[in-house]
Amino acid sequence: MNPLVRDYLLLGLRLGRHVDGLVDCYYGDPELRDQAAAEPPADPRELSRQATRTLTELPGSDLEPARRRYLAAQLTALRVVADRVAGAPMSFQDEVRAYFDVEVGRTPPERYAVVHDEIDALLPGPGPLVDRVEEFYRRNTVPPERLQRCVQAVSDALRERTRDLFGLPDTERVEYTVVRDAPWNAYNRYLGGFRSTVALNAASGRSVAALPIIVAHESYPGHHTEHCLKEAGLVRGGGQDEHTIALVHTPRCLVAEGMAEAAVDAVPGPGWGEWTARILAGEGVHVEGERVERMRGLVLRLLPARVDAALLLHDEGGDRAEALAYLRRWMLLPPERAEQMVRFLADPLWRAYSVTYSEGGRLVDDWLAAGDPGSDVADRFTTLLREPLLPSQLRAGVARTALAPT
């Protein structure tokens, strides 16, 4: 193993002792994992200095330029993680920029109001719009006792399509389990060896829209597929051990979450609502497939309100009550879901993570749309699955397309 790659892996593992969940997965050399676990937790200020030393040594190393670029971006973010653990103050915008190499700002509420009008037209009827949205979700709920069977049925169908489009190792597998009272809809844990476990929140069947999105996001062709193809190609085929670890507060994470958000648009693609409805009908669950798909597209346009609420809390002097009211108004959330979101946004170590979905999704969507007119989404998506692209590379690709002569 290259010594600088070893330093990077140890740095991530050591920081994971301070930030629970920072190491999303690790399937590399077990001796490094055991070494980091056996050591006393390192002073985060020393970990920041370690990141700086490794960054300083990178330009003169014998690593290929693409690997140096990737490691430099990751190490720069980890240095800030260490500084934050050590108590360094930082604005929300600066923290997001340092972790994810992306700029965030406020979205004019008028844009959300336009989306509300479109939802109002999609879900006509008496009463407040937020109540009609809740009733829509209620009508399209998968009961918790049927959730695992329904998810498995959707997963089996998506796996077959993903294998045909992108290829998968013959031995890959995903196992699904249902848990209760989790703060997320689903969580992928990649175990290495082309295996993942996906935990499903029992409440994630609240809208059938969650089912194809969850499975596409977490498994086929999302996180699980990406890990499998990168383990096969970059790690086993290319000896790039830096990809045996996934760290959440890093630029790699923004692209991975953005890609997973776009996964349902690659497989099964447009028309996934009715496609899902047909599969679920076989499980005795009947839903409004086309309307669910349209609703999901509208709700995505409301997601930047989470960034607005975080800016309100951390950079603009607002309090939790103001953030709660903002989310309830513009994201059309019931009180308990808005409360859960505010708790996440208020967490000093996890407050920045919410941008990976909205900003990562927006960046990946722009990059996918910037492809050659004759290419489809699946062609571009293959590159995301197999290559370790960074936000700066996606932005550069979008900019080149914008400047190209027509």
C-alpha positions, 0 to 999 in steps of 0.5 A: 500500500502506498504510505500516503494512502495508508496515512489517509485511511488511518486518519479517517479511521482515527477521526471516526473515533471522535465522530460516530458515523463519519466512517460510512464503510471500511473494508480495507486492511483489517490491521489498520482498522484494528490499529486505530481501534486499539489506540487511545483517541488522538487529539483532534488538533494532532489529527488536523496536523497529520492531514496537513503533513499528508497534504504537503507530501502528496505533490511529490508522491509517485501516485497518479495525478487523478489519485493525488487530486482525489486524496487532496480533496478528501484530506482537505475536508478531513482537516476541517473535520478535525478542526471542528471536533477540536472546537474551531468555530465556523459558519455554516456556509464555510463548513459546507464549502470545506467539506463538500466543495460546494457553495450554498445560499438562500433560495427565494421563497417565491420559488417554493410558492410556485411549487405549492401552486403546482402541488395544489393543482395535482392534489385538488380539493378542500382544506389546507394544502398541507392536509391534502399532502398528508392525505395523499401520503396516507392513501399511498402508504405501504403498511409496515408489515408489508414493507419488506416484501414490497421492497424486496419485490422492487429490489429484485426488479431493479437488480435485474435492470441494473445488471443488464445496464451496468453489470454487477459482480456475480456474487453481489447481494443486498439484505434488507431489514426493517427497524423502527424509530430511526431518524432516516428512511433507509441506511446502506452499510457496505460490508465489502466483498460486494455485499450490503445490508440496508436497514429500512425505517418502518415508517418509510412506507409512508409514501410509495414514492419512497420505495423505488427511490429507497431501493434505487438510492441505497442499492440498484443502481445507487450506493450498493452498485457504486461500491461494488463496481468501484471495489471491482474496478478501482480497488481489486483491479487498480490497487486504489486502496483509498476507495476502501473507506467512505467518509461522509464529511467529504467531497466524495460524499456529495457526489455519491449522495447526488448520484444516489438521488438521481439513481431512480432516473437512470433505473427504471427511468421515466415512468417509474411510478406506474412501473412500481405500481404494477409490481406492488399490485402483485403484493396486494398494495394499490397506489397512484403510480403516475401521480406519485412520480409527479409528486416526487418531482415537485417535492424535490424542488422544495428540498433547498428549504432545508439549506435555508433553515440551516442558514437561518439557524447558524448564520442568520441568528434565527432560533429553532422555532423560526426554523421549524415554522419555515420548514413547515410552511415551505416544505409542507411538513407535519409538526413531528417531521419538521421537528425531526429535521430541525434536530438534525440541522441543529446538530453541531457535527451533522448540520452540514450533511443535509446539503449532500442531497439537495446540492449533490442532487442538483450538481449531478442532475446538471452534469447528467443533463450536460452530456452529448445530445445522443447519449442517455442518462444511463450512459453518463451514470455509468461514469459516476458508478465507476470513476471517483469524480469530485464536485469540481470535476462535475462543475467543470463538465457542466461549464464546458458544455455551457461554453461549447458552440451550438 
